[in-house]
Amino acid sequence: MQFIRDARTTILNRLAERRAHRRLAEELATFRTAAERTELDLMLGRHSAEETAEIHAILSRQDAERRYASAVHAAGVPGR
């Protein structure tokens, strides 16, 4: 019975972590302009790399996605 409770707790914790990560990614996606990103970078600069690792990973992924979407759009690739 303890195993089932532990498994349920683990699953619920993972779901909560995913939701929090998704919310963080959505909030970070609102920082689009150069000025907004500069302001965000200044705020992040006040913290250690360890503390901001998740944020930097999300921002890097979002930047890559934007560059890809821009390149696809510029190339006129249909269906994307």
C-alpha positions, 0 to 999 in steps of 0.5 A, a space after each residue: 500500500 505504501 508503494 501505491 501512495 509513493 507512486 501517486 505522490 511522485 506522479 502528482 509532484 511531476 505534474 505540478 512541476 510540469 505545470 509550473 514549468 509551463 507557466 514559467 515558459 509562458 511568462 518568459 515568452 512575453 519578454 520579446 523586445 530587445 528592451 524587455 530581454 535586456 531588463 530580464 537579463 539584468 534581473 537574472 544577472 543578480 542570481 547565480 547560474 544555478 538559480 537561473 539555469 531553468 530560465 536560461 534553458 527556456 529562453 534558449 529554447 524559445 529563441 531557437 524556436 523563434 529563429 526557426 519559425 522566422 527562417 521557415 517564414 522567410 524561406 516561404 516553406 508551405 504548410 508551416 
